Amino acid sequence: MLANACYSSSYSRGLAANVALLADLSDKLADYCRHGFRTDGRTISAEEMGEFYYALKKARAFASIHEDRSSLRSWREFARLMDEYDRFTHDADAYRLGGASDPAPIAALEADHMVVKRTAATVREALRSES
């Protein structure tokens, strides 16, 4: 039973950390979008975008390790969060690659960002209810 409790705690802590990382990076990416992917007078590079993709890769690895928890609402909502974060990241990167000069797509990107934020909150709520 003790091993099960430790495993559960590890899942909870790891999930919370991954959700926080994706939510925080979503905020950063939304800020980049709002500012035309420019900071300190320079354009955000492809290499800097790697940070967003790496976080998703890390989150997917975590989910894979804990796939035995896939019946839990927190795990299922986390899977949805990863998909939404992936969509937002790719949409934002496409906007960046297109020159980020047209303000029209910003509303859609902001909507993507808000979906990520709401889903992160849903994962946190599910995790609390499972504790």
RAFENUR-V495688 format. One record per residue. RES is the residue in three letters. D_FIRST is the distance of its C-alpha to the first C-alpha in Angstrom with 1 decimal. Layout:
RES;D_FIRST, RES;D_FIRST
This chain:
MET;0.0, LEU;3.8, ALA;5.4, ASN;5.1, ALA;6.3, CYS;8.8, TYR;9.8, SER;10.5, SER;12.4, SER;14.2, TYR;15.3, SER;16.5, ARG;18.4, GLY;19.8, LEU;20.9, ALA;22.5, ALA;24.3, ASN;25.6, VAL;26.8, ALA;28.6, LEU;30.2, LEU;31.6, ALA;32.8, ASP;34.5, LEU;36.1, SER;37.2, ASP;39.0, LYS;40.6, LEU;41.7, ALA;43.2, ASP;45.1, TYR;46.5, CYS;47.6, ARG;49.4, HIS;51.2, GLY;52.3, PHE;50.0, ARG;52.1, THR;51.0, ASP;53.2, GLY;56.2, ARG;54.5, THR;52.8, ILE;49.1, SER;48.9, ALA;47.0, GLU;45.2, GLU;44.0, MET;42.7, GLY;40.4, GLU;38.0, PHE;37.4, TYR;36.8, TYR;34.6, ALA;32.2, LEU;32.0, LYS;31.4, LYS;28.5, ALA;27.0, ARG;27.5, ALA;25.7, PHE;22.7, ALA;22.7, SER;23.2, ILE;20.2, HIS;18.0, GLU;20.0, ASP;17.0, ARG;16.7, SER;20.4, SER;19.9, LEU;19.0, ARG;22.1, SER;21.5, TRP;21.5, ARG;24.6, GLU;26.4, PHE;25.7, ALA;27.3, ARG;30.2, LEU;30.4, MET;30.8, ASP;33.5, GLU;35.3, TYR;35.1, ASP;36.4, ARG;39.3, PHE;40.2, THR;40.2, HIS;42.4, ASP;44.7, ALA;45.1, ASP;45.8, ALA;48.4, TYR;50.0, ARG;50.0, LEU;51.6, GLY;54.2, GLY;55.4, ALA;53.6, SER;57.0, ASP;56.9, PRO;55.3, ALA;55.0, PRO;51.6, ILE;50.1, ALA;49.4, ALA;47.4, LEU;45.5, GLU;44.8, ALA;43.6, ASP;41.2, HIS;39.9, MET;39.4, VAL;37.4, VAL;35.1, LYS;34.7, ARG;34.1, THR;31.5, ALA;29.7, ALA;29.7, THR;28.3, VAL;25.4, ARG;24.7, GLU;25.0, ALA;22.6, LEU;20.0, ARG;20.5, SER;20.3, GLU;17.0, SER;15.4
